[in-house]
Amino acid sequence: MEKITRSGMHLRLEVARSNILHISAGLSPLPERIASDFIRQELSVWEGEMELLASADEDGALRFCTAEGGTLLAEKGKTLEEIPVCVYTAEGGEPVVDRVKTVDGERSFVRNLKCVEDHRAYRAALDFYFGEDERIFGFGQGEDGILDKRHHTTYLYQHNMRIPMPCFLSSRGYGVLVNCGGLMVYEETEEGGRLTLDCVPYLDYYLIFGPSADRIVEGFRYLTGRAALLPRWAFGYIQSKEQYYSAAELAGVAAEYRRREIPLDGVVQDWNSWRPGQWGEKRLDPARYADMEARAAELRGMHVHAMVSVWPNMNQTAEDYRELSAEGKILNDLSTYDAFDERAREIYWQQAKRGLFDRGFDAWWCDSTEPFSGPDWSGEEKRDEKERYKLVGAEHIRYLPRERANLFALAHAKGMYENQRKETREKRVLNLTRSGYASGQQYGALLWSGDTAATWETLRQQIVEGLSMGLSGYPWWTLDAGAFFVVNRNWKARGCGCSGDSSMKWFWRGSFENGIEDPAYREYYVRFLELACFLPVFRSHGTDVPREIWNFGEPGGLFYDAIAETIRLRYRLLPYIYSLAGAVRQSDFTMMRALLFDFPEDRRACGTEDEFMFGRGLLVCPVTEPMYYLPAELPAEGREITPRPLPEEREKARECYLPKSPDGGGWYDFRTGRRYEGGQTVMAAAPLDRIPLFAPEGTILPEKEGLQYADDGAAAPLEIHVFPGKNGSFLLYEDEGDGYRYESGAYAQIPLTWTEETGTLLMGERSGSYPGMRSEVTVKLYLVNTYIRDEIYDGRALAVKLSAPERGNSLSPL
């Protein structure tokens, strides 16, 4: 449908799929195809039956209805204002360079940049009517832990701890994806909400009908691309900190984990791997990394992978900078390479390949990919949100194309992915990156939440931000377990018995002044790690305190044992976790799931922000308050900071809400096997070495014991734990664990089905195969945690009748 409205606006409505409508508008005739950096361009017009219908009034305001006739969403109006779009060039043709000192060393900037009009575009706005009780989720990751965006203003710009996504999902069963790579603002209006787009070539967006959250997310990924599957080792445990200083230290950390028999799959080289004074250079310092190839071989011999930090910005004295500058591939900040330029991406990759990939590193940590922070970065006090948006946004549109102000990290990830794929198909791309955008999932880009500060409020907020990212359709997300900043560096600067950094910044505000010596921080770290255990990727990182397990004590100690138990639990669940990852690729699944996904009719569940489903088989209830020690208070000048133990009788438990399923059904305590009815709140034990976990009736959990790394134990028995009470199913996914043959069908799936009426577990016929697949496997069968017997599965359908325990019994603990 195309029409010209009463005001002269050109409006077009296309059908992208039975449940997806594509809406475009401009003040001049629309092109046949509107370009996008992140929405697939090969979409064809759907010609089948429709689930979603639309009508427009004379002013072009659209009303969207389901095929049954109920109104889903209505526009209040659309606004288009033509604006000039500038490029910044040095006035007079000769740049005047200012040199300033920053936390990273001396940087140079062009002082005499002048805005010169390059073309015309639109500032646009979409106004929607929302229902009074309608809730809006998504827009990516923020900093404030706000899940429902109604009655809040949300500024969508790239920044440390902010990852915008141009989409939202409604509790009424639809989602909206906007074709905008520039800055955006969502704000409430009297009758609904307004999304303002700073700069777009046309107003262009998609409406996706679910009504389930899973189907809306599937629609987001249908439009932006299927997720690339990360290597299996990425789903194990990754040890990181700021920072390791030599190749020998990297290998030594891995060796110590192996000696202690604590599972591990990755170690991470943070910044400063380069020669002194050569910030951002992708060449290792020969004084500390001369033996990198030998150490990398040592790591591979221990089945440990190495990740390395690379930066988009470089000092001007670095050889990598000079190579890019010679071809005109540096932005006007005289530091950052132009990731939007294909040739620049090729040069950047070749530098990374020669200096790092060829020397033994397996994966990338593309840090600081915003890539501009502006004046907001410094200062002891956090600025007003609107002011921050203006300051940081102005920095982005000064150095990046205005329509692409949010897209640098996406272009950077695209370059790393495409160029590594050209190099080899045997090693999957893993790119941990601080910023990103819709469609980054197809480039193996794993987003993390940035440089958080260690407070209990931060821990609570991080749960919400992870849920928000999942509701935005992005599958690969993680965080710094333990938070990045542990101490309050502003306290130190004022003199509290220890030296500190005097250049105060608003986000340098942890709560634990004695660092690793503080039992309050050790408790906090364990609780943060327990949350991280149930994220798509499990990773520890931060500054101020070392993060390896032996820094928290020795075996038999409270904190050491809790950390060891958490890491071992992650590995025990790897068959389940890797199957969830396979479902992300194969069926656009979401691993970290707000309760809205699975319990949309339970209003209390949908409003719960401190619990989530990990897959459909585990309800995770993180502990978000201290139970053993309180953080120290700010002491008087010169006094020691001392821990504040809580009373020993403080109950080590937390309140957990067990959602009510539409078809009823109860829950099992994952560890004790005790059964509870759904739709109620229970007090669950939460000693330091565990957080409450529950499995809904009908859950089938595949597990393995004793793994030391993700590809370990091919001959170890597969355990299948059935939680009876109602019918259930699970699809077990397996492949080589690395390489891209899975794209051509080199993977296997085994359907697992539990029939409650007959008490029968069916391991269905295996479909597919992959190189190295074992034809037979021993399977240990459990009802909840009670061992039943062993079976041999050879790929043919196998039905096993299991004896059901009496309901309500407390079964053998794990």
C-alpha positions, 0 to 999 in steps of 0.5 A: 500500500502506498499513499500521499497523506493530506500533509504531503507525506509519502507513506508505504506499507509492505508485508515482510511476513505474515506477522511483520509489517514494514512501514516507511515515510518521507517528504518526497517519493520513497526509493524502492528499497531503503538501505540499512546497516543492520536490517536484512536487505533480501527480504521479499514481500509476503503474499500469504495469509496475514495475522496482522492488518493495518489501516491509515487515516488521511494524515497517515496515522496507522492502526494495527489490528490482529486478524481477529480484529482486536487493536494491537497498536495505534499511531498518534502520528509521525513527524518528519523535519528535513535537516542538513547533515554535516561532515566535519573538515579542517577549516582552511584545509589544514588541521590545527592539532590540540594535544591533551593528556588523558587517562590513556596517555597523550591524545591529539584532536583537530581543533579547527573542525568545521561543520560543512553541509553534505546532504539532507536527511530527517529528524523524525518522531513516532508517537504511539498510543499505549494502553494504561496498563501496557508495559514497554521493554527493551531498548537494550542495556542501560545503567539504572536497572529499569525494566519497564520503560513506561513513565521513564525517559530512555536515551539511546546512545553508545557509552560505557555501560550503555548499549542501545538497541533500536527496538522495544517489546510490548506486554500486549504482544507486539514488538517494534524495530526501527531502522535507525542507526543514529541517536534516539530518545524514548519518552512518555507522552500524555497518551502513550510514548514518543520515539525521537530519531535524531537523523534518518534518511527516511522514517522506516520501521517494522511491527512484529506480532507475537503474541509470545515474547519468543515469537517477537524476538524471532521476528527481530532476528528474522529481520536482523540476522540469525545468531552465529554460534559461539565456540563451545569453550565460550560456554565454560569458565573464562578467567580475566582481570585487569591485567596479566603482564606476560605470556608466562603469567597467562600460562601460569594461571591456566596451569594453576587451575589445572593443578587445583582441578578447578574447571577452566576454558579461557584466560584473557589478556587485557590491555597493555600487551603492547610496547610501552607508550604504544597504546592500541598497537596490535603488536606484543611487547617483545620484552614480555611476550617473546615466547607467546607462540610457545605459551599458546601451545602450552595453553592448547595442551591444557585445553585452555584458550586465550583471548586478547584485548584490542582497541579501535584507537591508537597512539599516533606513534604506534606503527599500526596507526601510521599504517592506517593514517597513510591510507587516510583511514583515521577519523578526525579525532586522530586516534580511531580507525574508520570502521565504516570503511571496508579497506580500513577494516581489512588493514585493521584485521591484518594488523590483528592477525599478524600481531596476535592471531598468528601468535596464538590468541583464539578470540578477541576482546574489542574494548572501548567500541563506543568509541567516544565518551566525551566530557561525560567521562570525567568528573566526580559527579554523574551528570543529568541524563539529558546533559550526558546524552547531549555531550556524548551524542555531540562527540559521536556526531562530530566524528561519525556519520550522523545517521550512524552515530550508534553503529561504530561497534557494529561495523567494527564487529563486522570487520573482525568477523568477516575477515576472520571467516576469510582466514579460516573456517575452523575457528569460530569468531568470539568477540567480547565487545563493550558496545554493539547494536541489533544484528551484531549476533550474526558476527559472533559479538558477545556484549558485556555491560561495561565498567560497573562499580561493586555495590549491591545495588549494581548487582540487582541492576545487572540482572535487569539489564541482562533481561532487558537485552534479552527482551531486545532480541540480543542473545549473547550478553555477559558482565564483569563478575565481581564488578569492575571497580571494587574500591571507591577511588574517590575515597582514596583520593581524599585520604583514607589510609591508602594511596589512590587516584586523584583524577576522580570519575563518577563511576569509580565508586565501589563499596569495598575499600579493603579489596580482596582482604575484605570479607564483605567483598569476598561474599559479594564476589561469590554472589556475583559469580553465582549470578554469572554462572547462569548467563550465556557466557560465564566470566570473571573480570575487574580491577582493584583485586585479583580474581583467580580462585586462590586469592579467595582462600584455599580448599576448605575455606568458605569463599574458596569452596563456594567459588569452586562449587559455582564453577563446577556447577556450570560445567555439570550443566554444560550439555544443557547450556550448549543445547540452549546455545544451539537453540539460539542458532537454530530457533532464535531462542533466548537463554536469559529469560525475563519471566514474561517469556514463559509466564505471560499470564502471571502478572506478578511473575511479569513484574518480578525483576530479580529472578529469571529463567535460564532456558525453560528448565531452571528458575534462577533466584540470585542473592542480591543482599549481604547475609554475612558482612556489610560493606565498610562505612566511610571511616574518619580521616586516617582510620582503618576500614574494618569489616562489619559482620552481620549477626550469625543468626541472620537467616541465610535464605531469600524469598522466591516467587514460583510462577504459576504456569497457564496449565498449572504445575509445580516446581522442584528445588534443584538441589533437594528435590522438594516439590512446591506448588506454583503461584506462591512465595517460598523462603529458600535456603541460600548459604554462601555456596548456592543460590536458589534454583528451581526446575518446573515440572516436566523439565528434562536436564541433561548434565555431565559430571567431572568436566575440566573443560568444555570439550572434556569427557567425551566418554563420561556418561551423560546424565538425564534428570527428569522432574516429573509432574507433567509432560515435558520435552528437551532437544539435546544439541551437539556438534564439533564445538568449533568451526562452521560446519554446523552451518552446513548441517554438521550437528546432531539433535536428540529429542527427549520426551517425558510422558507423565501418564506412563512415566516414560522417558523417550530418547528419540532417534538422533538426527544428523551427525558431525565429525568425531561424534560418538555412536554410543553413549552411556546414559545415567537416568535420574528422577529429579536427583534419585538415580534409577539406572544406566542405559546405552543409547546408540542413536536409535529411539530408546524408551525407558519406563521410570518409577515415579517417586511420591509427590512432595518427598524430599529426595536425595540431595546432589 
